[in-house]
Amino acid sequence: MYSPITVPFGGRMLFNIVRLKSGVDMDDVELALAEMCHVVKETYGDEKGGFIAGQVFRFSGFISEEGSVVSGSETPHLAIVTYWKSYEQHEASHADAAFKEKFSALAAFCTSTQELGYDMLWQGVPET
């Protein structure tokens, strides 16, 4: 469940910003989030489904002064990062009833979600 991931070059990354309703915290969304992630991993994690790997992050409250062009505060949110073999496979999985059921349970805790898609242009690790 908690292990390193490997993302092959050429994968598609989907970055979902999940903004939580006022008063909602991780304890409130933990079960819905876990069930949704489990469905994605177990249902779409093959060649046909196209799911490669995923990560979930909780906003920690800090904003980098050095790496930001604008300043300000952010509302509590989660970042769900998933990697797919293709955008089409991602969209097919998210149109499936099994995913929609679990995602709607998570969305009930949210003011908004926005999922942005990215093509990988570069990846690397430090040379030792």
VEXKE-174040 format. One record per residue (C-alpha): residue in three letters; x, y, z. Coordinates in steps of 0.001 Angstrom, whole numbers. Layout:
<pts>
PT;aa;x;y;z
PT;ALA;X;Y;Z
...
</pts>
This chain:
<pts>
PT;aa;x;y;z
PT;MET;0;0;0
PT;TYR;2823;2407;832
PT;SER;5647;1652;-1526
PT;PRO;7767;3581;-4021
PT;ILE;6375;4061;-7497
PT;THR;8023;4001;-10899
PT;VAL;6572;6097;-13679
PT;PRO;7673;5124;-17188
PT;PHE;8583;7962;-19516
PT;GLY;5688;8980;-21721
PT;GLY;3013;8419;-19095
PT;ARG;212;10898;-18572
PT;MET;-134;12622;-15215
PT;LEU;-3490;13793;-13933
PT;PHE;-3370;16311;-11079
PT;ASN;-6615;16635;-9156
PT;ILE;-7054;19510;-6707
PT;VAL;-9755;18510;-4210
PT;ARG;-10900;21539;-2187
PT;LEU;-12558;20571;1074
PT;LYS;-15670;22171;2504
PT;SER;-15222;24365;5568
PT;GLY;-14845;22227;8677
PT;VAL;-13940;19037;6772
PT;ASP;-10553;17484;7504
PT;MET;-8629;14333;6578
PT;ASP;-10383;12221;9206
PT;ASP;-13695;13031;7504
PT;VAL;-12572;12069;3989
PT;GLU;-10130;9250;4770
PT;LEU;-12510;6333;4160
PT;ALA;-14039;7764;975
PT;LEU;-10572;8571;-376
PT;ALA;-9189;5125;480
PT;GLU;-12130;3352;-1168
PT;MET;-11813;5450;-4320
PT;CYS;-8048;4834;-4562
PT;HIS;-8558;1101;-3985
PT;VAL;-11106;889;-6821
PT;VAL;-8745;2703;-9203
PT;LYS;-5763;508;-8306
PT;GLU;-7613;-2807;-8387
PT;THR;-10015;-2175;-11281
PT;TYR;-7953;-183;-13783
PT;GLY;-4402;-1272;-12928
PT;ASP;-3763;-3481;-15918
PT;GLU;-2862;-3032;-19580
PT;LYS;-6492;-2471;-20547
PT;GLY;-7186;-48;-17689
PT;GLY;-3956;1898;-18063
PT;PHE;-3443;2946;-14429
PT;ILE;271;3067;-13571
PT;ALA;474;4563;-10075
PT;GLY;-882;7267;-7828
PT;GLN;-174;9480;-4845
PT;VAL;-2303;11557;-2466
PT;PHE;-1039;14664;-695
PT;ARG;-2612;16882;1946
PT;PHE;-1831;20612;1739
PT;SER;513;21330;4657
PT;GLY;-218;25039;4912
PT;PHE;3037;26454;3612
PT;ILE;3525;28302;327
PT;SER;7042;28654;-1037
PT;GLU;8092;32286;-1230
PT;GLU;10971;31223;-3485
PT;GLY;8965;29086;-5887
PT;SER;5764;31136;-6183
PT;VAL;5024;34111;-8412
PT;VAL;1873;35078;-6503
PT;SER;1422;35092;-2760
PT;GLY;-1577;34421;-603
PT;SER;-3203;31725;1413
PT;GLU;-4760;28487;260
PT;THR;-7838;26746;1518
PT;PRO;-7536;23184;2868
PT;HIS;-7234;20750;5
PT;LEU;-5798;17475;-1195
PT;ALA;-3798;16762;-4312
PT;ILE;-4487;13446;-5995
PT;VAL;-1787;12643;-8537
PT;THR;-2307;9688;-10848
PT;TYR;-234;8324;-13710
PT;TRP;-1810;6621;-16723
PT;LYS;-647;5034;-19947
PT;SER;-3049;7302;-21848
PT;TYR;-5529;10079;-21273
PT;GLU;-8202;7990;-23020
PT;GLN;-7745;5156;-20495
PT;HIS;-8026;7652;-17643
PT;GLU;-11257;9062;-19038
PT;ALA;-12726;5583;-19628
PT;SER;-11993;4607;-16025
PT;HIS;-13604;7750;-14679
PT;ALA;-16720;7213;-16804
PT;ASP;-17131;3738;-15274
PT;ALA;-19876;3254;-12667
PT;ALA;-17482;1699;-10104
PT;PHE;-15319;4821;-10085
PT;LYS;-18215;7280;-10248
PT;GLU;-19781;5775;-7126
PT;LYS;-16590;6148;-5073
PT;PHE;-15703;9573;-6454
PT;SER;-19167;10957;-5666
PT;ALA;-18718;9861;-2024
PT;LEU;-15478;11882;-1876
PT;ALA;-16990;14828;-3756
PT;ALA;-19689;15156;-1072
PT;PHE;-16938;16539;1222
PT;CYS;-15708;19052;-1366
PT;THR;-16504;22530;-2589
PT;SER;-14787;21731;-5886
PT;THR;-12441;19365;-7647
PT;GLN;-10420;20112;-10760
PT;GLU;-8381;17485;-12572
PT;LEU;-5711;18734;-14932
PT;GLY;-3858;16507;-17409
PT;TYR;-159;16748;-18238
PT;ASP;2167;15152;-20785
PT;MET;5567;14192;-19351
PT;LEU;8393;16221;-20888
PT;TRP;11282;15281;-18596
PT;GLN;12180;13114;-15653
PT;GLY;15436;12355;-13932
PT;VAL;17235;11414;-10755
PT;PRO;20506;12714;-9332
PT;GLU;23604;10991;-10614
PT;THR;25694;9513;-7843
</pts>
